[in-house]
Amino acid sequence: MNDVPGELKYLVSHEWLRVESDGTAFAGITEHAQEAMGDLVFVEVPELGSTISAGEEVGVVESVKAASDIYAGVSGEIIAINEELEESPEMINNDAYGDGWMYQVQLSDPSEIEKMLSAEEYIKQIEEENLANGRNVENEENEGDD
């Protein structure tokens, strides 16, 4: 199974949230999401100072094979963005839960965190998606190598 840190919260759309003790949270896409997309070539993050709402589209990641919208797990004001991703989107591929963070948000409603998935729930979701799609994620890399 892909790396799924237990201290993070997750969305069914494959974003993660790391809540800090100061009432802020860092957000990005999961290891599973970046592996499924492949090498990222473009990342769009929310505008610094903008206000976002839980469930709202806040950005985009693009790879050589797909583009995917990014959704907010919580509401609040964007207080920091990872500017390095503009020049180096592959940072997400290399370290999705660390240097590959996308933005930091000042939480306006911390109770929204409780609506997100735990690591265990997120792992179960990935397993169910794989079964529903009749595929084994580890073997997908070999497809199309004819």
C-alpha positions as CSV (number, residue, x, y, z in Angstrom):
1,M,0.0,0.0,0.0
2,N,1.1,3.5,-0.7
3,D,2.5,5.7,2.0
4,V,-0.4,7.1,4.1
5,P,0.8,9.0,7.2
6,G,-1.5,8.4,10.1
7,E,-1.3,12.0,11.4
8,L,-2.9,13.5,8.3
9,K,-6.5,13.9,7.2
10,Y,-7.7,13.0,3.7
11,L,-10.3,13.7,1.1
12,V,-11.9,11.1,-1.1
13,S,-10.5,13.1,-4.1
14,H,-6.9,12.3,-2.8
15,E,-5.9,15.5,-1.1
16,W,-4.2,15.6,2.4
17,L,-4.3,18.1,5.2
18,R,-1.7,18.4,8.0
19,V,-3.2,20.4,10.9
20,E,-0.8,22.5,12.9
21,S,-1.1,23.6,16.6
22,D,-1.5,27.3,15.6
23,G,-4.8,26.8,13.8
24,T,-3.4,26.5,10.3
25,A,-3.1,23.5,8.0
26,F,-0.8,22.5,5.1
27,A,-2.4,20.8,2.1
28,G,-1.4,18.9,-0.9
29,I,-2.1,15.8,-3.0
30,T,-1.5,12.3,-1.7
31,E,1.3,9.9,-2.7
32,H,-1.4,7.7,-4.3
33,A,-2.6,10.6,-6.4
34,Q,0.8,11.6,-7.6
35,E,1.7,8.0,-8.4
36,A,-1.5,7.6,-10.5
37,M,-0.8,10.8,-12.4
38,G,2.8,10.2,-13.1
39,D,5.4,12.9,-13.7
40,L,3.8,16.3,-12.9
41,V,4.6,19.1,-15.3
42,F,2.3,21.9,-13.9
43,V,0.8,22.9,-10.6
44,E,-1.7,25.7,-10.0
45,V,-2.3,26.7,-6.3
46,P,-4.8,29.1,-4.8
47,E,-3.9,32.8,-4.7
48,L,-2.2,34.0,-1.6
49,G,-4.7,35.9,0.6
50,S,-7.7,34.3,-1.1
51,T,-10.5,32.7,0.9
52,I,-11.4,29.1,0.1
53,S,-14.4,26.9,1.2
54,A,-14.4,23.2,2.0
55,G,-15.2,21.2,-1.1
56,E,-14.3,24.0,-3.5
57,E,-11.9,23.6,-6.4
58,V,-8.7,25.4,-5.4
59,G,-6.1,24.4,-7.9
60,V,-5.0,22.0,-10.7
61,V,-2.2,19.5,-11.1
62,E,-1.2,18.3,-14.6
63,S,1.0,15.5,-15.7
64,V,2.1,14.2,-19.1
65,K,-1.0,11.9,-19.1
66,A,-3.7,13.7,-17.1
67,A,-5.0,16.9,-15.4
68,S,-6.8,16.8,-12.1
69,D,-8.6,19.5,-10.1
70,I,-7.5,20.0,-6.4
71,Y,-10.2,20.5,-3.8
72,A,-10.1,22.2,-0.4
73,G,-10.7,20.0,2.7
74,V,-11.4,23.0,4.9
75,S,-12.4,26.7,4.7
76,G,-10.2,29.6,5.5
77,E,-7.7,32.1,4.2
78,I,-4.6,31.1,2.1
79,I,-1.7,32.4,4.2
80,A,1.2,30.7,2.2
81,I,1.7,29.0,-1.1
82,N,4.6,26.7,-2.2
83,E,6.1,29.0,-4.8
84,E,8.8,26.5,-5.7
85,L,6.1,24.3,-7.3
86,E,5.8,26.7,-10.2
87,E,9.4,25.9,-11.4
88,S,9.6,22.4,-9.9
89,P,6.2,20.6,-9.9
90,E,8.1,17.3,-9.6
91,M,8.6,18.2,-5.9
92,I,5.2,16.6,-5.4
93,N,6.4,13.4,-7.1
94,N,9.5,13.4,-4.9
95,D,7.9,14.2,-1.6
96,A,4.1,14.5,-1.7
97,Y,3.8,14.9,2.1
98,G,6.8,17.1,2.7
99,D,8.4,19.5,0.2
100,G,5.5,18.9,-2.1
101,W,2.9,20.8,0.0
102,M,0.8,23.1,-2.1
103,Y,-0.7,25.7,0.3
104,Q,-1.2,26.7,3.9
105,V,-4.6,27.8,5.2
106,Q,-5.7,29.6,8.3
107,L,-8.7,27.6,9.4
108,S,-12.0,29.4,9.7
109,D,-14.0,26.4,10.9
110,P,-11.8,23.7,12.5
111,S,-14.8,21.4,12.9
112,E,-14.6,20.7,9.1
113,I,-11.5,18.6,9.8
114,E,-13.7,16.0,11.5
115,K,-15.5,15.5,8.1
116,M,-12.3,14.4,6.5
117,L,-11.1,10.8,6.3
118,S,-8.6,9.3,8.7
119,A,-5.6,7.4,7.3
120,E,-7.4,4.1,7.9
121,E,-10.5,5.3,6.1
122,Y,-8.4,6.6,3.2
123,I,-6.5,3.3,2.8
124,K,-9.9,1.5,2.8
125,Q,-11.1,3.9,0.1
126,I,-8.1,3.3,-2.1
127,E,-8.5,-0.5,-1.7
128,E,-12.2,-0.2,-2.6
129,E,-11.4,1.9,-5.7
130,N,-8.9,-0.6,-6.9
131,L,-11.3,-3.5,-6.5
132,A,-14.1,-1.5,-8.2
133,N,-11.8,-0.7,-11.1
134,G,-10.6,-4.3,-11.3
135,R,-7.0,-3.3,-11.2
136,N,-3.9,-3.5,-9.2
137,V,-2.2,-0.1,-8.9
138,E,1.3,-1.6,-8.6
139,N,0.9,-3.2,-12.1
140,E,-0.4,-0.1,-13.9
141,E,3.1,1.2,-14.5
142,N,3.7,-1.7,-16.9
143,E,0.7,-1.0,-19.1
144,G,1.3,0.4,-22.5
145,D,5.0,-0.8,-22.7
146,D,4.3,-2.9,-25.8
